[in-house]
């Protein structure tokens, strides 16, 4: 999936992979970043992603932080990791939502200046990741909900207030996005 963020003149590409068998995470991170001077690529444990909207709003918030000079990190890809996990500390973000040797489902977020570059990035990453491209791993499943509620400390009260407006999955996704947005207020 590729979406334009007109306000920032960027394109956001989001993809998922299943049946991944990571051997050398550092190599994948290094190779994937080559050629990305004006954007960034970040990888996440897809089991902790509450839908493509989670990553899209992560990208928008990270871009806004850089535009406003409120970014925590010096790299857009790291800023995305912080927002996706709603953490202020890079180490905590990596430990919570980053990929690890036993991660079998991966979410990828790429931010570029050009739609063609975004398409090329997804093609290159698909060749690089030892797994099967399956964007369905991004969707919020019943199996993922408890983990995501714990990660983002979504209380039963918060969930109840959102349930009145939406179903449980959409309520959790909305609450994750709210928690991401609240990171800005913790500066």
C-alpha positions as CSV (number, residue, x, y, z in Angstrom):
1,X,0.0,0.0,0.0
2,X,1.3,3.4,-0.9
3,X,-0.3,6.6,0.2
4,X,0.7,10.2,-0.5
5,X,1.0,12.7,2.4
6,X,0.5,15.9,0.4
7,X,1.2,18.2,3.3
8,X,4.8,16.9,3.6
9,X,5.4,16.1,0.0
10,X,6.1,12.4,0.9
11,X,4.8,9.0,0.0
12,X,4.3,6.3,2.7
13,X,4.6,2.7,1.7
14,X,3.5,-0.1,4.0
15,X,3.8,-3.8,3.6
16,X,3.7,-7.0,5.6
17,X,5.5,-10.3,5.4
18,X,4.8,-13.7,7.0
19,X,6.8,-16.9,7.5
20,X,9.9,-14.8,7.9
21,X,13.2,-16.4,9.0
22,X,15.6,-13.7,10.0
23,X,19.3,-14.6,10.0
24,X,21.1,-11.3,10.0
25,X,18.9,-8.4,11.1
26,X,21.7,-5.8,10.9
27,X,22.4,-6.8,7.3
28,X,18.7,-6.4,6.4
29,X,18.6,-3.0,8.1
30,X,21.8,-1.8,6.4
31,X,21.0,-2.9,2.9
32,X,17.4,-1.6,3.1
33,X,18.6,1.9,4.1
34,X,20.9,2.3,1.1
35,X,19.7,5.0,-1.2
36,X,17.3,6.6,1.3
37,X,18.6,10.1,1.9
38,X,15.3,12.0,2.1
39,X,13.1,9.4,3.8
40,X,13.5,6.2,5.8
41,X,12.6,2.6,6.2
42,X,11.7,0.9,9.4
43,X,10.7,-2.7,10.3
44,X,8.3,-3.7,13.0
45,X,7.0,-6.9,14.6
46,X,3.7,-7.2,12.8
47,X,2.2,-8.9,15.8
48,X,2.2,-5.5,17.5
49,X,0.7,-3.5,14.6
50,X,-2.9,-2.5,14.9
51,X,-3.6,-2.2,11.1
52,X,-2.1,-0.1,8.3
53,X,-3.6,3.0,9.9
54,X,-1.2,2.5,12.9
55,X,1.8,2.8,10.6
56,X,0.3,5.5,8.4
57,X,-0.4,7.8,11.4
58,X,3.1,6.9,12.8
59,X,4.6,8.3,9.5
60,X,2.4,11.4,9.6
61,X,3.4,12.1,13.2
62,X,7.1,11.5,12.6
63,X,7.0,13.8,9.5
64,X,5.2,16.5,11.5
65,X,7.8,16.2,14.3
66,X,10.6,16.8,11.8
67,X,8.8,19.7,10.2
68,X,8.1,21.4,13.6
69,X,11.6,20.6,15.0
70,X,10.1,18.5,17.8
71,X,11.6,15.2,16.7
72,X,13.3,13.1,19.4
73,X,15.8,11.3,17.1
74,X,17.9,12.5,14.2
75,X,16.6,9.9,11.7
76,X,13.1,9.7,10.4
77,X,13.1,5.9,10.5
78,X,13.9,6.0,14.3
79,X,11.3,8.6,14.9
80,X,8.8,6.3,13.2
81,X,9.9,3.5,15.6
82,X,9.3,5.8,18.6
83,X,5.9,6.9,17.4
84,X,4.7,3.4,16.4
85,X,5.6,2.2,19.9
86,X,4.4,5.4,21.7
87,X,7.8,5.5,23.5
88,X,10.3,8.3,24.0
89,X,13.3,6.0,24.5
90,X,14.8,4.3,21.4
91,X,15.9,1.2,23.4
92,X,12.4,0.7,24.8
93,X,10.9,1.1,21.3
94,X,13.2,-1.5,19.8
95,X,12.6,-3.9,22.6
96,X,8.8,-3.5,22.4
97,X,8.0,-3.3,18.7
98,X,11.3,-3.8,16.8
99,X,12.2,-7.0,14.9
100,X,14.1,-9.7,16.6
101,X,15.7,-13.0,15.4
102,X,12.5,-14.9,16.2
103,X,10.1,-12.4,14.6
104,X,8.1,-14.4,12.0
105,X,5.7,-11.6,10.8
106,X,7.2,-8.2,9.8
107,X,5.6,-4.9,9.0
108,X,7.6,-2.5,6.9
109,X,7.2,1.3,6.7
110,X,9.0,3.3,4.0
111,X,8.8,7.1,3.6
112,X,10.0,8.6,0.3
113,X,9.8,11.7,-1.8
114,X,8.5,9.9,-4.9
115,X,5.9,7.3,-5.6
116,X,8.2,5.4,-8.0
117,X,10.9,5.2,-5.2
118,X,8.3,3.9,-2.8
119,X,7.3,1.2,-5.3
120,X,11.0,0.3,-5.9
121,X,11.6,0.2,-2.1
122,X,8.8,-2.3,-1.6
123,X,10.1,-4.4,-4.5
124,X,13.6,-4.4,-3.1
125,X,12.5,-5.1,0.4
126,X,10.4,-8.0,-0.9
127,X,13.6,-9.5,-2.4
128,X,15.5,-8.9,0.8
129,X,13.1,-10.2,3.4
130,X,13.3,-14.0,3.7
131,X,9.5,-14.6,3.8
132,X,6.3,-14.2,1.9
133,X,4.7,-10.8,1.1
134,X,1.4,-10.8,2.9
135,X,-0.1,-7.5,3.9
136,X,-2.8,-9.3,5.9
137,X,-0.3,-9.6,8.8
138,X,-0.9,-5.9,9.4
139,X,-4.6,-6.3,10.2
140,X,-5.7,-6.3,13.8
141,X,-6.7,-9.9,14.5
142,X,-8.3,-11.4,17.6
143,X,-4.9,-13.0,18.4
144,X,-3.1,-9.6,18.4
145,X,-5.6,-7.6,20.4
146,X,-4.5,-8.6,23.9
147,X,-0.8,-8.0,23.2
148,X,-1.5,-4.6,21.7
149,X,-3.8,-3.6,24.6
150,X,-0.9,-4.4,27.0
151,X,1.8,-2.7,24.9
152,X,-0.2,0.5,24.7
153,X,-1.7,0.2,28.2
154,X,-5.2,0.5,26.8
155,X,-7.5,0.4,29.8
156,X,-10.9,-1.2,29.9
157,X,-12.4,2.2,30.5
158,X,-10.8,3.6,27.3
159,X,-11.9,0.6,25.4
160,X,-15.5,0.9,26.6
161,X,-15.7,4.5,25.7
162,X,-14.6,3.7,22.1
163,X,-16.8,0.6,21.8
164,X,-19.8,2.8,21.9
165,X,-18.7,4.3,18.6
166,X,-17.1,1.3,16.8
167,X,-16.4,-2.4,17.0
168,X,-13.6,-3.7,19.3
169,X,-10.9,-3.9,16.6
170,X,-11.6,-0.4,15.3
171,X,-11.7,0.9,18.9
172,X,-8.3,-0.6,19.6
173,X,-6.9,0.8,16.4
174,X,-8.3,4.3,17.2
175,X,-6.8,4.1,20.8
176,X,-3.4,3.1,19.5
177,X,-3.4,6.1,17.2
178,X,-4.5,8.3,20.1
179,X,-1.6,7.0,22.2
180,X,0.8,7.7,19.3
181,X,-0.6,11.3,19.1
182,X,-0.1,11.7,22.9
183,X,3.6,11.1,22.5
184,X,3.9,14.7,21.3
185,X,2.5,16.0,24.6
186,X,5.2,14.1,26.6
187,X,8.0,16.4,25.6
